[in-house]
Amino acid sequence: MIKLLLEPIIQVLILVPFIIFLLKEKSALNFQRVFVFTICYIIYQIALVLPKINPIFDFIKSSWNWDGKIFGMIWAITAYFIFRKFFKENDFFTFKQNKKGFKRALIGAVSIIMLSALIWFLLGNSKFDFETLAFQISLPGIDEEMFFRGILFGLLLSSLKEKISFLGNPSILITSILFGFMHALTLDKNYSIDFDPIYFFQTGFAGYIWAWITFKSKSILLAILSHNFSNFFGTLSTMIK
C-alpha cells in the first residue's frame, strides 16, 4: 500500500522543480496550476491501483487492469470539470480539429501506429488472446490521453514558457517524461527505485508524439485513436509473428 502511494509522489516530484523553473511567470495562478498538476497526477495513479489496494474495487476479475483504467477515466473526467478553469485557453477536450495543424497531426498519428506495429513485431512474441486485444484497443488510450494530454498537458501549456532552446516546447517534453516515469520508474519491495531505461524511452517517446499530435490538432481525439491503435496493432503483431 505504502509503495503504491510513494511511486506517483516520487515520479511527479522529480519534475516539479523543473516545472517551477520553466514557468513563464512566477504568479500565484501558475503556482496553483503546478499544485493542481501534482495532486491530480497522484490521485490519478492511486485511482489506477485501487483494485490492488482493496479487493472491493476489483469488480472485473482479469489479468488486465480494467477496473483501474475505468477509475482513472472517471478521475480524468472529474478533474476536468473541477479544474478546467486553470487551462481553459488550452482545453483539448473537443472533437473539433485545428485546420492548420490537422494534416501534420494525422501524419504523426499514422506514423506512430505503423512504427509501434513494426517495433513490437521485431521485439515481441506472444500467444493470441482476445481479451488482451480488447483491452489494448479500448481503455489505455482513452484514460491516459484524457488525463495526460487533456489535463496535465493543458495545465503545463497554460503556465510554462512556449519554447526553450534545443528542447522545443517544455510542456510536451515534461508530460512525455512523466508518462515514461509512470511506466518505467517504480519501487521494489525494499522501496529502492527500479528504473527501466528502455521502457522509459519507448513510452516517453510515444508520449512525446501524442502530446505533439494534441498540440497540433488542438484536440485529444487523434491522440486517443493513435494510442489505442498503436497498442492494438503492436500487440497483434506479436501474436501473428
C-alpha positions in Angstrom: 0.0 0.0 0.0 2.7 2.5 1.0 4.8 1.6 -2.0 1.8 2.2 -4.4 1.3 5.6 -2.8 5.0 6.6 -2.9 5.6 5.7 -6.5 3.5 8.5 -8.0 4.8 11.0 -5.5 8.4 10.3 -6.4 7.6 10.3 -10.2 6.0 13.7 -10.2 8.2 15.4 -7.5 11.3 14.7 -9.6 9.8 17.0 -12.3 8.2 19.7 -10.1 11.5 21.8 -9.7 11.9 21.8 -13.5 8.3 22.9 -13.9 8.7 25.8 -11.5 11.9 26.8 -13.2 10.2 26.9 -16.6 7.2 28.9 -15.5 6.6 31.8 -17.9 5.9 34.0 -14.8 6.1 33.2 -11.1 2.4 34.2 -10.4 0.0 32.8 -7.8 -2.1 31.3 -10.6 0.8 29.4 -12.1 1.8 28.0 -8.8 -1.8 26.9 -8.3 -1.5 25.1 -11.6 1.7 23.4 -10.5 -0.1 22.3 -7.3 -3.1 21.0 -9.3 -0.8 19.2 -11.7 0.9 17.4 -8.9 -2.2 16.5 -6.9 -4.1 15.4 -10.0 -1.3 13.1 -11.0 -1.0 11.5 -7.6 -4.8 10.9 -7.4 -4.8 9.5 -10.9 -2.1 7.0 -10.0 -4.0 6.0 -6.9 -7.2 5.5 -8.9 -5.3 3.1 -11.2 -4.2 0.9 -8.4 -7.4 0.9 -6.3 -8.1 -2.8 -7.2 -4.7 -3.6 -5.7 -5.3 -1.5 -2.6 -8.6 -3.0 -1.8 -10.4 -6.0 -3.4 -13.7 -4.3 -3.1 -12.7 -2.2 -6.1 -11.8 -5.2 -8.2 -15.1 -5.8 -10.0 -13.7 -7.4 -13.1 -11.6 -10.5 -12.4 -8.9 -10.4 -15.1 -5.1 -10.2 -15.6 -5.7 -6.8 -17.1 -6.4 -3.7 -15.0 -9.9 -3.0 -16.4 -11.2 -1.6 -13.1 -8.2 0.6 -12.5 -8.4 2.1 -16.0 -12.1 2.8 -15.5 -11.4 4.6 -12.2 -8.6 6.5 -13.9 -11.0 7.6 -16.6 -13.6 8.6 -14.0 -11.0 10.7 -12.2 -9.9 12.3 -15.5 -13.4 13.4 -16.3 -13.9 14.6 -12.7 -10.7 16.5 -12.7 -11.6 18.1 -16.0 -14.8 19.6 -14.7 -13.2 20.7 -11.4 -10.0 22.2 -12.7 -10.7 23.2 -16.4 -10.8 26.9 -15.3 -7.0 26.6 -14.9 -6.4 25.6 -18.5 -9.4 27.0 -20.4 -7.1 28.5 -23.0 -5.7 25.1 -23.7 -8.8 22.9 -23.4 -8.4 20.0 -25.8 -11.4 18.0 -24.7 -13.1 18.5 -28.1 -13.7 16.7 -31.4 -13.0 19.9 -33.3 -9.7 19.8 -35.1 -7.3 22.7 -35.8 -7.4 23.0 -39.6 -3.8 24.4 -39.8 -2.2 21.5 -37.9 -4.6 18.6 -38.6 -2.7 17.3 -41.6 0.6 17.1 -39.8 -1.1 15.7 -36.7 -2.7 13.0 -38.8 0.6 12.0 -40.4 2.1 11.8 -36.9 -0.8 9.6 -35.7 -0.5 7.2 -38.6 3.3 7.1 -38.3 3.3 6.2 -34.6 0.8 3.4 -35.3 3.0 1.9 -38.1 6.2 2.3 -36.0 4.7 0.7 -33.0 3.5 -2.3 -35.0 6.9 -2.7 -36.6 8.9 -2.4 -33.3 6.6 -4.8 -31.4 6.7 -7.3 -34.3 10.5 -7.3 -34.3 10.9 -7.4 -30.5 7.8 -9.1 -29.1 6.3 -12.6 -29.2 3.0 -13.7 -27.6 0.1 -16.0 -27.9 -3.2 -14.9 -29.3 -5.5 -13.6 -26.6 -8.8 -11.9 -27.4 -9.1 -10.1 -24.1 -5.6 -8.6 -24.4 -6.6 -7.2 -27.8 -9.9 -5.9 -26.5 -8.1 -4.2 -23.6 -5.5 -2.6 -25.8 -8.0 -1.2 -28.3 -10.1 0.4 -25.6 -9.2 1.8 -22.2 -5.5 2.6 -22.1 -5.6 5.2 -24.9 -8.8 6.8 -23.6 -7.9 7.2 -19.9 -4.2 8.0 -20.5 -4.8 10.6 -23.2 -7.7 12.2 -21.4 -5.5 12.6 -18.4 -2.0 13.2 -19.7 -2.7 15.1 -22.9 -6.1 16.5 -21.9 -5.5 17.7 -18.3 -1.7 17.7 -17.4 -0.7 19.0 -20.9 -3.3 21.7 -20.7 -2.1 22.8 -17.3 1.5 23.0 -18.4 0.8 24.8 -21.7 -1.1 27.4 -19.7 1.7 28.0 -17.3 5.1 27.2 -18.9 7.2 29.0 -21.4 6.2 28.3 -25.0 9.7 27.3 -26.1 13.2 26.7 -24.8 16.5 26.4 -26.7 17.3 23.0 -28.1 14.4 21.3 -26.4 11.4 22.9 -28.0 8.1 23.1 -26.2 8.8 22.2 -22.5 5.2 21.2 -21.8 5.4 18.4 -24.5 8.7 17.3 -23.0 7.7 17.2 -19.4 4.4 15.4 -20.0 6.3 12.8 -22.0 9.0 12.3 -19.3 6.3 11.9 -16.7 4.5 9.4 -19.0 7.8 7.5 -19.2 8.2 7.6 -15.4 4.7 6.2 -14.9 5.6 3.1 -16.9 9.3 2.7 -16.1 10.0 4.1 -12.6 8.8 2.0 -9.8 9.8 0.9 -6.3 10.7 -2.7 -5.4 9.7 -4.5 -2.2 12.6 -2.8 -0.4 11.5 0.6 -1.5 14.5 1.0 -3.8 14.0 2.8 -7.1 13.7 0.4 -10.0 14.1 2.1 -13.4 13.9 0.5 -16.8 15.6 2.9 -19.3 14.5 1.1 -22.4 10.8 1.1 -21.4 11.2 4.7 -20.3 12.5 5.7 -23.8 9.7 3.7 -25.5 6.8 5.1 -23.6 8.4 8.6 -23.2 8.9 8.8 -27.0 5.3 7.7 -27.7 4.1 10.2 -25.1 6.0 12.9 -26.8 4.4 12.1 -30.2 0.9 12.0 -28.7 1.5 15.4 -27.0 2.7 16.8 -30.2 -0.3 15.5 -32.1 -2.6 17.0 -29.5 -0.7 20.4 -29.7 -1.1 20.5 -33.5 -4.7 19.3 -33.7 -5.8 21.1 -30.6 -7.8 18.0 -29.6 -7.1 14.7 -27.8 -9.1 12.8 -30.4 -6.3 11.8 -32.7 -4.0 11.0 -29.7 -6.7 8.7 -28.3 -7.2 6.9 -31.6 -3.5 6.6 -32.5 -2.7 5.4 -28.9 -5.3 2.7 -29.0 -4.5 1.6 -32.5 -0.7 1.6 -31.7 -1.4 -0.7 -28.7 -3.7 -2.9 -30.7 -1.7 -3.4 -33.8 1.5 -3.6 -31.8 0.1 -6.3 -29.7 -1.5 -8.1 -32.7 1.8 -8.1 -34.5 3.4 -10.0 -31.7 0.6 -12.6 -31.8 0.8 -13.3 -35.5 4.6 -13.3 -35.7 
